[in-house]
Amino acid sequence: MINYVKRQDLNVAKYDECIENSIQSNIYGFSWYLDIVADNWAVLVLDDYQAVMPIPIRKKYGIKYVYPPFWLLELGIFSLDDCIDFKLFFDFLFKKFKAVETRLNTDNEVKEKAGFLIDKQMQMVSIKENYETVFEGYRKDRKKDLRKAEKANLVEKWNESPANLIQLFKDNVGKRTPYITNKDYLVLEELIKTCIKKGVGEMLSIYNKENALVASGFFLKHQHKVTILVSSTDFKHRKNGENTFLIDRAIFKYQQKFDLFHFGGSSMDSIAKFFLSFGAETFNYQQIKFNKLPWFIKIFKG
């Protein structure tokens, strides 16, 4: 039986144990992560935490709805075995909320077609082998970029201040994404600091020969996988393979201890093409988008 459990009533130990040991385990499902990135959240719990579905919640005009927080790449259903009845969770979710927008994860293989499910893609590359083997999978343009980076004397520095990355992101990517608010950046800073403190995240910064920050990224580490949570380059300095060098240096470091390198994912062709040029493959996941609000409320939902 599925129960709706509010955050304050959650058995945190059992919940986090389910996330850790689940087939679909990822870092985004842990209680501490959701406490940082979500305004509020609850959980659909199957039996005695045999499976859980965390759901971030907002309230507007007196109506609660499920929304996708920033800095959270996957979520979905986490289970201790692979016999999941997705319909049970979906039916409960849609009875409880009239508006739902949330992501499942790459291990939630929903085979039934449904109008509320939207197909999305993300890219990952296997780094089980040694660096030389991974490097051989790079396409010519990535190898060319790395030769440029070497000639330009780019330098990598690990675990600098998160403020440097956030400012770089604001000044570049952020100008193209004005819907990211100052509050979202404060959440990101708290998240990065917490992940570093817990030993599950690391910062990488790339400097040019003039000692200017030209690229930076934050990487999440969980079990066998490393993921780019957020990254940016300086758009004024992109002629010497700065972004390629950033990713390559991370792959070089992490291939010794991890099996998969997750690029954070994109369904945009140009970005996906760049990730694929590192020898990555495309993996599918699904997004839930369900809205049964009256027409006069729909237009105000945000």
MIDOSE-1310 file (N, C-alpha, C; in nm, 2 decimals, decimal comma, always signed):
residues 302
miny	+0,08/-0,12/+0,00/+0,00/+0,00/+0,00/+0,09/+0,12/+0,00; +0,05/+0,23/-0,07/+0,12/+0,35/-0,08/+0,06/+0,45/+0,02; +0,15/+0,52/+0,09/+0,11/+0,62/+0,18/+0,18/+0,75/+0,14; +0,11/+0,86/+0,17/+0,16/+1,00/+0,14/+0,22/+1,04/+0,28
vkrq	+0,35/+1,07/+0,28/+0,42/+1,10/+0,40/+0,48/+1,24/+0,39; +0,44/+1,33/+0,47/+0,50/+1,47/+0,47/+0,64/+1,46/+0,52; +0,72/+1,56/+0,49/+0,86/+1,56/+0,52/+0,88/+1,55/+0,67; +0,80/+1,62/+0,75/+0,82/+1,62/+0,90/+0,78/+1,49/+0,96
dlnv	+0,71/+1,41/+0,89/+0,67/+1,28/+0,94/+0,75/+1,16/+0,89; +0,85/+1,19/+0,81/+0,93/+1,09/+0,74/+1,02/+1,02/+0,84; +1,03/+0,89/+0,82/+1,14/+0,81/+0,89/+1,26/+0,83/+0,81; +1,34/+0,93/+0,84/+1,46/+0,97/+0,76/+1,56/+0,85/+0,74
akyd	+1,58/+0,78/+0,85/+1,68/+0,67/+0,84/+1,63/+0,56/+0,74; +1,51/+0,52/+0,75/+1,45/+0,42/+0,65/+1,45/+0,48/+0,51; +1,41/+0,60/+0,50/+1,40/+0,67/+0,37/+1,54/+0,67/+0,30; +1,64/+0,73/+0,37/+1,77/+0,74/+0,31/+1,83/+0,60/+0,28
ecie	+1,80/+0,50/+0,37/+1,85/+0,37/+0,34/+1,79/+0,31/+0,22; +1,66/+0,34/+0,19/+1,60/+0,30/+0,06/+1,67/+0,36/-0,05; +1,70/+0,49/-0,05/+1,76/+0,57/-0,15/+1,90/+0,51/-0,18; +1,98/+0,48/-0,07/+2,11/+0,43/-0,08/+2,12/+0,29/-0,15
nsiq	+2,02/+0,21/-0,11/+2,03/+0,07/-0,15/+1,94/+0,03/-0,27; +1,87/+0,13/-0,32/+1,78/+0,11/-0,43/+1,85/+0,08/-0,56; +1,78/+0,01/-0,65/+1,83/-0,01/-0,78/+1,86/+0,11/-0,86; +1,78/+0,22/-0,83/+1,79/+0,34/-0,90/+1,87/+0,45/-0,83
sniy	+1,95/+0,41/-0,73/+2,01/+0,50/-0,64/+2,08/+0,62/-0,71; +2,05/+0,74/-0,66/+2,13/+0,86/-0,71/+2,13/+0,96/-0,59; +2,21/+1,06/-0,61/+2,24/+1,15/-0,50/+2,12/+1,25/-0,47; +2,04/+1,27/-0,58/+1,93/+1,37/-0,57/+1,82/+1,33/-0,48
gfsw	+1,81/+1,20/-0,45/+1,69/+1,15/-0,37/+1,71/+1,16/-0,22; +1,84/+1,18/-0,18/+1,86/+1,18/-0,03/+1,79/+1,30/+0,03; +1,75/+1,28/+0,16/+1,68/+1,38/+0,23/+1,75/+1,51/+0,24; +1,88/+1,50/+0,27/+1,96/+1,63/+0,29/+1,97/+1,71/+0,16
yldi	+1,97/+1,64/+0,04/+1,98/+1,71/-0,08/+1,85/+1,78/-0,11; +1,74/+1,71/-0,09/+1,61/+1,77/-0,12/+1,57/+1,88/-0,02; +1,62/+1,87/+0,11/+1,60/+1,97/+0,20/+1,66/+2,11/+0,16; +1,77/+2,09/+0,08/+1,84/+2,22/+0,03/+1,77/+2,27/-0,10
vadn	+1,74/+2,19/-0,19/+1,70/+2,24/-0,32/+1,55/+2,26/-0,34; +1,47/+2,19/-0,25/+1,32/+2,20/-0,27/+1,26/+2,29/-0,17; +1,16/+2,37/-0,21/+1,09/+2,46/-0,12/+1,02/+2,38/-0,01; +0,96/+2,27/-0,05/+0,90/+2,17/+0,04/+0,89/+2,04/-0,03
wavl	+0,88/+1,93/+0,04/+0,87/+1,80/-0,03/+0,81/+1,70/+0,06; +0,75/+1,60/-0,01/+0,69/+1,49/+0,06/+0,73/+1,36/-0,01; +0,68/+1,24/+0,03/+0,72/+1,12/-0,03/+0,60/+1,02/-0,04; +0,59/+0,96/-0,15/+0,50/+0,84/-0,16/+0,57/+0,72/-0,12
vldd	+0,53/+0,65/-0,02/+0,60/+0,54/+0,04/+0,52/+0,41/+0,02; +0,59/+0,31/-0,04/+0,53/+0,18/-0,06/+0,56/+0,09/+0,06; +0,46/+0,04/+0,13/+0,48/-0,05/+0,24/+0,57/+0,01/+0,34; +0,67/-0,07/+0,39/+0,77/-0,02/+0,49/+0,90/+0,03/+0,42
yqav	+0,88/+0,13/+0,34/+0,99/+0,19/+0,27/+1,06/+0,09/+0,17; +0,98/+0,01/+0,11/+1,03/-0,08/+0,01/+1,05/-0,01/-0,13; +0,98/+0,10/-0,14/+1,00/+0,19/-0,26/+0,95/+0,32/-0,22; +1,01/+0,43/-0,27/+0,97/+0,56/-0,24/+0,97/+0,65/-0,37
mpip	+0,89/+0,75/-0,36/+0,89/+0,85/-0,47/+0,88/+0,99/-0,41; +1,00/+1,06/-0,40/+1,00/+1,19/-0,34/+0,94/+1,29/-0,44; +0,86/+1,39/-0,38/+0,79/+1,48/-0,47/+0,81/+1,62/-0,41; +0,88/+1,71/-0,48/+0,90/+1,85/-0,44/+0,77/+1,92/-0,47
irkk	+0,73/+2,01/-0,37/+0,60/+2,07/-0,37/+0,61/+2,22/-0,35; +0,52/+2,29/-0,43/+0,50/+2,43/-0,41/+0,35/+2,46/-0,39; +0,32/+2,58/-0,34/+0,18/+2,62/-0,32/+0,16/+2,75/-0,38; +0,06/+2,77/-0,46/+0,02/+2,90/-0,52/-0,13/+2,91/-0,53
ygik	-0,17/+3,03/-0,49/-0,32/+3,05/-0,49/-0,39/+2,94/-0,42; -0,33/+2,89/-0,31/-0,39/+2,79/-0,23/-0,39/+2,65/-0,28; -0,33/+2,63/-0,40/-0,32/+2,50/-0,47/-0,18/+2,45/-0,46; -0,16/+2,32/-0,41/-0,03/+2,26/-0,41/-0,01/+2,19/-0,54
yvyp	+0,11/+2,19/-0,59/+0,15/+2,13/-0,71/+0,30/+2,08/-0,70; +0,33/+1,98/-0,78/+0,46/+1,92/-0,79/+0,54/+1,99/-0,89; +0,66/+2,03/-0,86/+0,74/+2,11/-0,95/+0,89/+2,06/-0,95; +0,96/+2,09/-1,06/+1,10/+2,05/-1,07/+1,20/+2,16/-1,02
pfwl	+1,26/+2,14/-0,90/+1,36/+2,23/-0,85/+1,48/+2,24/-0,94; +1,55/+2,36/-0,94/+1,68/+2,37/-1,00/+1,78/+2,28/-0,93; +1,89/+2,25/-1,00/+2,00/+2,17/-0,94/+1,96/+2,03/-0,91; +1,86/+1,98/-0,97/+1,81/+1,84/-0,94/+1,79/+1,77/-1,08
lelg	+1,88/+1,69/-1,12/+1,88/+1,64/-1,26/+1,78/+1,52/-1,28; +1,77/+1,43/-1,18/+1,69/+1,32/-1,19/+1,62/+1,30/-1,05; +1,50/+1,23/-1,05/+1,44/+1,20/-0,93/+1,36/+1,06/-0,95; +1,23/+1,07/-0,95/+1,16/+0,94/-0,98/+1,13/+0,85/-0,87
ifsl	+1,12/+0,72/-0,90/+1,09/+0,62/-0,81/+1,21/+0,54/-0,77; +1,23/+0,51/-0,64/+1,35/+0,43/-0,60/+1,30/+0,31/-0,53; +1,34/+0,19/-0,57/+1,29/+0,07/-0,51/+1,40/-0,03/-0,48; +1,37/-0,12/-0,38/+1,47/-0,22/-0,34/+1,47/-0,34/-0,44
ddci	+1,37/-0,35/-0,52/+1,37/-0,46/-0,62/+1,32/-0,40/-0,75; +1,32/-0,48/-0,86/+1,28/-0,43/-0,99/+1,14/-0,45/-1,03; +1,06/-0,50/-0,93/+0,92/-0,53/-0,96/+0,84/-0,41/-0,91; +0,85/-0,30/-0,99/+0,77/-0,18/-0,95/+0,65/-0,17/-1,04
dfkl	+0,54/-0,14/-0,97/+0,41/-0,11/-1,04/+0,41/+0,05/-1,04; +0,46/+0,10/-1,15/+0,46/+0,24/-1,17/+0,32/+0,30/-1,16; +0,22/+0,23/-1,21/+0,08/+0,28/-1,22/+0,03/+0,31/-1,08; +0,07/+0,23/-0,98/+0,03/+0,26/-0,84/+0,07/+0,40/-0,80
ffdf	+0,20/+0,43/-0,83/+0,25/+0,56/-0,79/+0,19/+0,67/-0,87; +0,17/+0,65/-1,00/+0,12/+0,76/-1,08/-0,03/+0,79/-1,05; -0,11/+0,68/-1,03/-0,25/+0,70/-0,99/-0,26/+0,78/-0,86; -0,18/+0,74/-0,76/-0,18/+0,81/-0,63/-0,14/+0,96/-0,65
lfkk	-0,04/+0,98/-0,73/+0,01/+1,11/-0,75/-0,09/+1,20/-0,81; -0,16/+1,15/-0,91/-0,26/+1,23/-0,99/-0,39/+1,25/-0,91; -0,42/+1,17/-0,81/-0,53/+1,19/-0,73/-0,50/+1,30/-0,62; -0,37/+1,30/-0,58/-0,33/+1,39/-0,48/-0,31/+1,53/-0,54
fkav	-0,26/+1,54/-0,66/-0,22/+1,67/-0,72/-0,28/+1,69/-0,86; -0,33/+1,81/-0,89/-0,39/+1,83/-1,02/-0,28/+1,89/-1,12; -0,17/+1,92/-1,06/-0,06/+1,97/-1,15/+0,07/+1,91/-1,11; +0,14/+1,84/-1,20/+0,26/+1,77/-1,17/+0,36/+1,79/-1,28
etrl	+0,48/+1,83/-1,24/+0,59/+1,83/-1,33/+0,72/+1,79/-1,26; +0,77/+1,67/-1,29/+0,88/+1,61/-1,23/+0,95/+1,52/-1,32; +1,08/+1,49/-1,29/+1,16/+1,40/-1,37/+1,17/+1,26/-1,31; +1,16/+1,16/-1,39/+1,19/+1,02/-1,34/+1,34/+1,01/-1,36
ntdn	+1,40/+0,88/-1,35/+1,54/+0,86/-1,37/+1,56/+0,76/-1,48; +1,69/+0,74/-1,52/+1,72/+0,66/-1,63/+1,69/+0,51/-1,60; +1,68/+0,47/-1,47/+1,65/+0,33/-1,44/+1,50/+0,31/-1,41; +1,42/+0,41/-1,43/+1,27/+0,40/-1,42/+1,22/+0,37/-1,57
evke	+1,22/+0,24/-1,60/+1,18/+0,20/-1,74/+1,03/+0,18/-1,75; +0,96/+0,29/-1,78/+0,81/+0,28/-1,79/+0,78/+0,24/-1,93; +0,73/+0,12/-1,95/+0,71/+0,07/-2,09/+0,58/+0,11/-2,15; +0,48/+0,14/-2,06/+0,35/+0,18/-2,11/+0,35/+0,32/-2,17
kagf	+0,29/+0,34/-2,28/+0,28/+0,48/-2,33/+0,17/+0,55/-2,26; +0,20/+0,68/-2,23/+0,11/+0,76/-2,16/+0,12/+0,91/-2,20; +0,01/+0,98/-2,21/+0,02/+1,12/-2,25/+0,09/+1,21/-2,16; +0,10/+1,17/-2,03/+0,17/+1,26/-1,94/+0,32/+1,24/-1,93
lidk	+0,37/+1,14/-2,01/+0,52/+1,11/-2,01/+0,58/+1,17/-2,13; +0,69/+1,25/-2,11/+0,76/+1,31/-2,22/+0,91/+1,25/-2,22; +0,95/+1,20/-2,33/+1,08/+1,14/-2,35/+1,19/+1,25/-2,35; +1,29/+1,23/-2,27/+1,41/+1,32/-2,26/+1,54/+1,23/-2,27
qmqm	+1,65/+1,30/-2,30/+1,78/+1,23/-2,32/+1,88/+1,29/-2,23; +1,98/+1,21/-2,19/+2,10/+1,25/-2,13/+2,22/+1,17/-2,18; +2,34/+1,21/-2,16/+2,46/+1,15/-2,21/+2,55/+1,10/-2,10; +2,60/+0,98/-2,12/+2,70/+0,92/-2,03/+2,81/+0,85/-2,11
vsik	+2,93/+0,85/-2,05/+3,04/+0,77/-2,11/+3,10/+0,68/-2,01; +3,13/+0,55/-2,05/+3,19/+0,46/-1,96/+3,34/+0,50/-1,94; +3,38/+0,50/-1,81/+3,52/+0,53/-1,78/+3,58/+0,41/-1,70; +3,53/+0,30/-1,72/+3,58/+0,18/-1,65/+3,72/+0,15/-1,69
enye	+3,75/+0,17/-1,82/+3,89/+0,14/-1,87/+3,99/+0,25/-1,83; +4,11/+0,23/-1,86/+4,21/+0,34/-1,83/+4,19/+0,46/-1,92; +4,25/+0,57/-1,88/+4,23/+0,70/-1,95/+4,26/+0,69/-2,10; +4,37/+0,62/-2,13/+4,41/+0,61/-2,27/+4,30/+0,55/-2,36
tvfe	+4,23/+0,45/-2,30/+4,12/+0,39/-2,37/+4,00/+0,48/-2,39; +3,97/+0,56/-2,28/+3,86/+0,66/-2,29/+3,90/+0,76/-2,39; +4,02/+0,81/-2,39/+4,07/+0,92/-2,48/+4,05/+0,87/-2,62; +4,08/+0,75/-2,65/+4,07/+0,70/-2,79/+3,93/+0,71/-2,84
gyrk	+3,83/+0,72/-2,75/+3,69/+0,73/-2,80/+3,65/+0,87/-2,83; +3,74/+0,97/-2,79/+3,71/+1,11/-2,83/+3,71/+1,13/-2,98; +3,62/+1,21/-3,03/+3,62/+1,25/-3,17/+3,74/+1,35/-3,20; +3,76/+1,36/-3,33/+3,88/+1,45/-3,37/+3,88/+1,59/-3,31
drkk	+3,76/+1,65/-3,31/+3,75/+1,79/-3,27/+3,78/+1,80/-3,12; +3,75/+1,70/-3,04/+3,79/+1,71/-2,90/+3,94/+1,69/-2,88; +4,00/+1,61/-2,96/+4,15/+1,59/-2,95/+4,22/+1,72/-3,00; +4,16/+1,78/-3,10/+4,21/+1,90/-3,15/+4,20/+2,01/-3,05
dlrk	+4,09/+2,02/-2,97/+4,07/+2,12/-2,87/+4,18/+2,10/-2,76; +4,21/+1,97/-2,72/+4,31/+1,95/-2,62/+4,45/+1,99/-2,66; +4,48/+1,98/-2,79/+4,61/+2,02/-2,84/+4,61/+2,18/-2,82; +4,50/+2,24/-2,85/+4,50/+2,39/-2,84/+4,52/+2,43/-2,69
aeka	+4,45/+2,35/-2,60/+4,46/+2,38/-2,46/+4,60/+2,36/-2,41; +4,67/+2,26/-2,46/+4,81/+2,24/-2,42/+4,90/+2,36/-2,47; +4,88/+2,40/-2,59/+4,96/+2,51/-2,64/+4,93/+2,64/-2,57; +4,80/+2,66/-2,52/+4,76/+2,78/-2,45/+4,80/+2,78/-2,30
nlve	+4,86/+2,66/-2,26/+4,91/+2,65/-2,12/+4,80/+2,67/-2,02; +4,68/+2,61/-2,05/+4,57/+2,61/-1,95/+4,61/+2,53/-1,83; +4,56/+2,57/-1,71/+4,60/+2,51/-1,58/+4,47/+2,47/-1,51; +4,47/+2,35/-1,45/+4,36/+2,30/-1,37/+4,39/+2,32/-1,22
kwne	+4,29/+2,37/-1,15/+4,29/+2,38/-1,00/+4,17/+2,32/-0,94; +4,19/+2,24/-0,84/+4,08/+2,17/-0,78/+4,04/+2,24/-0,64; +3,90/+2,23/-0,62/+3,85/+2,27/-0,49/+3,88/+2,41/-0,45; +3,85/+2,51/-0,54/+3,85/+2,65/-0,50/+3,71/+2,69/-0,45
span	+3,70/+2,82/-0,43/+3,57/+2,87/-0,37/+3,46/+2,85/-0,47; +3,34/+2,80/-0,42/+3,22/+2,79/-0,50/+3,18/+2,92/-0,56; +3,21/+3,03/-0,49/+3,17/+3,16/-0,54/+3,23/+3,19/-0,68; +3,35/+3,14/-0,71/+3,41/+3,16/-0,84/+3,33/+3,10/-0,95
liql	+3,29/+2,98/-0,93/+3,21/+2,91/-1,03/+3,07/+2,98/-1,05; +3,01/+3,01/-0,94/+2,88/+3,08/-0,94/+2,88/+3,21/-1,02; +2,98/+3,29/-0,99/+3,00/+3,42/-1,05/+3,02/+3,40/-1,20; +3,11/+3,30/-1,24/+3,14/+3,27/-1,38/+3,01/+3,23/-1,45
fkdn	+2,93/+3,15/-1,38/+2,80/+3,10/-1,44/+2,70/+3,22/-1,46; +2,69/+3,30/-1,36/+2,61/+3,42/-1,36/+2,64/+3,51/-1,48; +2,77/+3,53/-1,50/+2,82/+3,63/-1,60/+2,81/+3,58/-1,74; +2,79/+3,45/-1,75/+2,79/+3,39/-1,89/+2,66/+3,31/-1,91
vgkr	+2,65/+3,19/-1,87/+2,53/+3,11/-1,89/+2,41/+3,18/-1,83; +2,42/+3,24/-1,71/+2,31/+3,30/-1,64/+2,25/+3,41/-1,72; +2,32/+3,48/-1,80/+2,26/+3,59/-1,88/+2,17/+3,54/-1,99; +2,19/+3,41/-2,02/+2,10/+3,34/-2,12/+1,98/+3,27/-2,05
tpyi	+1,99/+3,26/-1,92/+1,88/+3,20/-1,84/+1,84/+3,29/-1,73; +1,77/+3,40/-1,77/+1,73/+3,50/-1,67/+1,62/+3,45/-1,57; +1,56/+3,33/-1,60/+1,46/+3,28/-1,50/+1,53/+3,22/-1,38; +1,66/+3,20/-1,38/+1,74/+3,16/-1,26/+1,75/+3,28/-1,17
tnkd	+1,70/+3,28/-1,05/+1,69/+3,39/-0,96/+1,81/+3,39/-0,86; +1,83/+3,50/-0,79/+1,93/+3,51/-0,69/+1,91/+3,40/-0,58; +1,79/+3,38/-0,55/+1,76/+3,27/-0,45/+1,81/+3,14/-0,50; +1,80/+3,11/-0,63/+1,85/+2,98/-0,69/+2,00/+2,97/-0,68
ylvl	+2,07/+3,09/-0,69/+2,21/+3,09/-0,68/+2,26/+3,07/-0,54; +2,18/+3,12/-0,44/+2,21/+3,10/-0,30/+2,19/+2,95/-0,26; +2,09/+2,89/-0,32/+2,06/+2,75/-0,30/+2,18/+2,67/-0,35; +2,23/+2,71/-0,47/+2,34/+2,63/-0,54/+2,46/+2,64/-0,45
eeli	+2,49/+2,76/-0,40/+2,61/+2,78/-0,31/+2,60/+2,69/-0,19; +2,48/+2,69/-0,12/+2,47/+2,60/-0,01/+2,48/+2,46/-0,04; +2,43/+2,42/-0,16/+2,43/+2,28/-0,20/+2,58/+2,24/-0,23; +2,65/+2,32/-0,30/+2,79/+2,29/-0,33/+2,87/+2,28/-0,20
ktci	+2,86/+2,37/-0,11/+2,93/+2,36/+0,02/+2,90/+2,24/+0,10; +2,77/+2,20/+0,10/+2,73/+2,08/+0,17/+2,78/+1,96/+0,11; +2,78/+1,95/-0,02/+2,83/+1,83/-0,09/+2,98/+1,82/-0,07; +3,05/+1,93/-0,07/+3,20/+1,92/-0,04/+3,22/+1,88/+0,10
kkgv	+3,15/+1,93/+0,19/+3,16/+1,89/+0,33/+3,14/+1,74/+0,35; +3,04/+1,69/+0,28/+3,00/+1,54/+0,29/+3,09/+1,46/+0,21; +3,18/+1,52/+0,13/+3,28/+1,44/+0,05/+3,22/+1,38/-0,08; +3,10/+1,44/-0,13/+3,04/+1,38/-0,24/+3,04/+1,48/-0,36
geml	+3,12/+1,59/-0,35/+3,13/+1,69/-0,46/+3,26/+1,75/-0,46; +3,31/+1,79/-0,58/+3,44/+1,86/-0,60/+3,43/+1,96/-0,71; +3,50/+2,07/-0,69/+3,51/+2,18/-0,78/+3,64/+2,17/-0,87; +3,62/+2,20/-1,00/+3,74/+2,21/-1,09/+3,74/+2,34/-1,16
siyn	+3,85/+2,42/-1,15/+3,86/+2,55/-1,22/+3,97/+2,54/-1,32; +3,95/+2,61/-1,43/+4,05/+2,61/-1,54/+4,10/+2,76/-1,56; +4,23/+2,78/-1,56/+4,28/+2,92/-1,57/+4,37/+2,92/-1,70; +4,37/+3,04/-1,76/+4,46/+3,06/-1,87/+4,60/+3,11/-1,83
kena	+4,69/+3,14/-1,92/+4,82/+3,18/-1,88/+4,82/+3,32/-1,82; +4,71/+3,40/-1,83/+4,70/+3,53/-1,77/+4,64/+3,51/-1,63; +4,62/+3,39/-1,59/+4,56/+3,36/-1,46/+4,41/+3,40/-1,45; +4,34/+3,41/-1,56/+4,20/+3,44/-1,56/+4,12/+3,31/-1,56
lvas	+4,01/+3,31/-1,48/+3,93/+3,19/-1,48/+3,85/+3,18/-1,61; +3,87/+3,07/-1,68/+3,80/+3,06/-1,81/+3,70/+2,94/-1,82; +3,70/+2,86/-1,72/+3,61/+2,75/-1,72/+3,60/+2,69/-1,57; +3,48/+2,64/-1,54/+3,47/+2,58/-1,40/+3,35/+2,49/-1,40
gffl	+3,36/+2,39/-1,31/+3,25/+2,29/-1,30/+3,25/+2,23/-1,16; +3,13/+2,19/-1,13/+3,11/+2,12/-1,00/+3,06/+1,97/-1,03; +3,13/+1,87/-0,97/+3,10/+1,73/-1,00/+3,05/+1,66/-0,88; +2,94/+1,59/-0,90/+2,88/+1,51/-0,79/+2,93/+1,36/-0,80
khqh	+2,96/+1,30/-0,68/+3,01/+1,16/-0,68/+2,92/+1,08/-0,60; +2,87/+0,97/-0,66/+2,78/+0,88/-0,59/+2,80/+0,74/-0,64; +2,83/+0,65/-0,55/+2,86/+0,51/-0,59/+2,95/+0,50/-0,71; +2,91/+0,45/-0,82/+3,00/+0,42/-0,93/+3,00/+0,54/-1,04
kvti	+2,92/+0,65/-1,01/+2,90/+0,75/-1,11/+2,94/+0,89/-1,06; +3,00/+0,96/-1,16/+3,03/+1,10/-1,14/+2,95/+1,18/-1,24; +2,89/+1,30/-1,19/+2,80/+1,38/-1,27/+2,84/+1,52/-1,27; +2,84/+1,59/-1,38/+2,85/+1,73/-1,39/+2,72/+1,80/-1,34
lvss	+2,72/+1,86/-1,23/+2,59/+1,93/-1,18/+2,58/+2,06/-1,25; +2,68/+2,14/-1,25/+2,68/+2,27/-1,32/+2,82/+2,31/-1,36; +2,83/+2,37/-1,48/+2,95/+2,42/-1,53/+2,93/+2,54/-1,62; +3,04/+2,61/-1,64/+3,04/+2,73/-1,73/+3,18/+2,76/-1,78
tdfk	+3,18/+2,82/-1,90/+3,30/+2,88/-1,95/+3,28/+3,03/-1,96; +3,39/+3,10/-1,97/+3,39/+3,24/-2,00/+3,37/+3,26/-2,15; +3,25/+3,31/-2,19/+3,22/+3,32/-2,33/+3,32/+3,40/-2,41; +3,40/+3,48/-2,34/+3,50/+3,56/-2,41/+3,63/+3,48/-2,44
hrkn	+3,64/+3,36/-2,37/+3,76/+3,28/-2,38/+3,72/+3,14/-2,42; +3,69/+3,12/-2,54/+3,65/+2,98/-2,58/+3,72/+2,94/-2,71; +3,84/+2,99/-2,73/+3,91/+2,96/-2,86/+4,02/+2,85/-2,83; +4,04/+2,82/-2,71/+4,15/+2,73/-2,68/+4,11/+2,60/-2,61
gent	+3,99/+2,56/-2,64/+3,94/+2,43/-2,59/+3,91/+2,43/-2,44; +3,87/+2,54/-2,38/+3,86/+2,55/-2,24/+3,76/+2,45/-2,18; +3,64/+2,44/-2,25/+3,54/+2,35/-2,20/+3,58/+2,20/-2,22; +3,64/+2,17/-2,33/+3,69/+2,04/-2,35/+3,80/+2,00/-2,25
flid	+3,89/+2,09/-2,22/+3,99/+2,07/-2,12/+3,93/+2,04/-1,98; +3,83/+2,12/-1,95/+3,76/+2,10/-1,82/+3,71/+1,96/-1,80; +3,63/+1,91/-1,90/+3,57/+1,78/-1,90/+3,68/+1,67/-1,90; +3,78/+1,69/-1,99/+3,89/+1,59/-2,00/+3,96/+1,57/-1,87
raif	+3,99/+1,68/-1,80/+4,07/+1,67/-1,67/+3,98/+1,60/-1,57; +3,85/+1,62/-1,57/+3,77/+1,55/-1,47/+3,76/+1,40/-1,51; +3,75/+1,37/-1,63/+3,75/+1,23/-1,67/+3,88/+1,16/-1,63; +3,99/+1,23/-1,66/+4,13/+1,18/-1,62/+4,13/+1,15/-1,47
kyqq	+4,08/+1,24/-1,39/+4,09/+1,21/-1,25/+3,99/+1,10/-1,20; +3,87/+1,10/-1,25/+3,77/+1,02/-1,20/+3,77/+0,87/-1,25; +3,83/+0,85/-1,37/+3,83/+0,72/-1,43/+3,90/+0,62/-1,34; +3,98/+0,66/-1,25/+4,05/+0,57/-1,16/+3,96/+0,50/-1,06
kfdl	+3,85/+0,57/-1,02/+3,77/+0,52/-0,91/+3,62/+0,50/-0,95; +3,58/+0,55/-1,07/+3,44/+0,54/-1,10/+3,42/+0,47/-1,24; +3,29/+0,43/-1,26/+3,26/+0,36/-1,39/+3,20/+0,44/-1,49; +3,12/+0,54/-1,45/+3,04/+0,62/-1,54/+3,06/+0,77/-1,52
fhfg	+3,07/+0,84/-1,63/+3,08/+0,99/-1,63/+2,95/+1,04/-1,69; +2,88/+1,11/-1,61/+2,74/+1,16/-1,65/+2,76/+1,31/-1,69; +2,72/+1,35/-1,81/+2,74/+1,49/-1,85/+2,63/+1,58/-1,80; +2,53/+1,53/-1,72/+2,43/+1,62/-1,68/+2,31/+1,62/-1,77
gssm	+2,33/+1,59/-1,90/+2,22/+1,56/-1,99/+2,17/+1,68/-2,06; +2,13/+1,66/-2,18/+2,06/+1,76/-2,26/+1,99/+1,70/-2,38; +1,87/+1,75/-2,40/+1,79/+1,71/-2,52/+1,81/+1,81/-2,63; +1,89/+1,91/-2,61/+1,93/+2,01/-2,71/+2,03/+1,94/-2,80
dsia	+2,01/+1,94/-2,93/+2,10/+1,87/-3,02/+2,24/+1,92/-3,02; +2,26/+2,05/-3,01/+2,40/+2,11/-3,01/+2,48/+2,07/-2,89; +2,41/+2,07/-2,77/+2,48/+2,04/-2,65/+2,50/+1,89/-2,64; +2,40/+1,81/-2,68/+2,41/+1,66/-2,68/+2,53/+1,62/-2,77
kffl	+2,54/+1,69/-2,89/+2,64/+1,65/-2,98/+2,78/+1,67/-2,92; +2,80/+1,78/-2,85/+2,92/+1,81/-2,78/+2,96/+1,70/-2,68; +2,86/+1,66/-2,60/+2,88/+1,55/-2,50/+2,91/+1,42/-2,57; +2,84/+1,39/-2,68/+2,86/+1,26/-2,75/+3,00/+1,26/-2,81
sfga	+3,06/+1,37/-2,84/+3,20/+1,38/-2,90/+3,31/+1,33/-2,80; +3,27/+1,31/-2,68/+3,37/+1,24/-2,58/+3,35/+1,09/-2,58; +3,28/+1,04/-2,68/+3,26/+0,89/-2,68/+3,14/+0,85/-2,60; +3,06/+0,95/-2,56/+2,94/+0,92/-2,48/+2,83/+0,85/-2,56
etfn	+2,73/+0,79/-2,48/+2,61/+0,74/-2,54/+2,49/+0,81/-2,49; +2,38/+0,81/-2,56/+2,26/+0,87/-2,52/+2,17/+0,77/-2,44; +2,12/+0,81/-2,32/+2,03/+0,73/-2,24/+1,90/+0,81/-2,23; +1,79/+0,74/-2,23/+1,66/+0,80/-2,22/+1,61/+0,80/-2,08
yqqi	+1,53/+0,90/-2,05/+1,45/+0,91/-1,92/+1,32/+0,98/-1,96; +1,23/+0,98/-1,86/+1,10/+1,05/-1,89/+1,07/+1,15/-1,79; +1,00/+1,25/-1,83/+0,95/+1,36/-1,75/+0,80/+1,35/-1,74; +0,75/+1,37/-1,62/+0,60/+1,37/-1,60/+0,55/+1,51/-1,61
kfnk	+0,45/+1,53/-1,70/+0,39/+1,66/-1,71/+0,24/+1,64/-1,72; +0,17/+1,68/-1,61/+0,03/+1,65/-1,59/-0,03/+1,77/-1,54; -0,14/+1,82/-1,60/-0,21/+1,94/-1,56/-0,36/+1,93/-1,58; -0,43/+1,92/-1,47/-0,58/+1,92/-1,47/-0,63/+2,04/-1,40
lpwf	-0,56/+2,15/-1,39/-0,61/+2,27/-1,33/-0,71/+2,34/-1,42; -0,80/+2,41/-1,37/-0,89/+2,49/-1,45/-0,81/+2,59/-1,54; -0,86/+2,62/-1,66/-0,79/+2,70/-1,75/-0,75/+2,84/-1,69; -0,83/+2,89/-1,61/-0,80/+3,03/-1,55/-0,69/+3,02/-1,45
ikif	-0,65/+2,90/-1,40/-0,54/+2,88/-1,31/-0,41/+2,84/-1,38; -0,43/+2,76/-1,48/-0,31/+2,71/-1,56/-0,22/+2,82/-1,60; -0,27/+2,93/-1,64/-0,19/+3,04/-1,70/-0,10/+3,11/-1,59; -0,14/+3,09/-1,46/-0,07/+3,15/-1,35/+0,03/+3,05/-1,29
kg	+0,03/+2,93/-1,33/+0,12/+2,83/-1,26/+0,26/+2,86/-1,31; +0,35/+2,86/-1,21/+0,49/+2,88/-1,24/+0,58/+2,84/-1,13
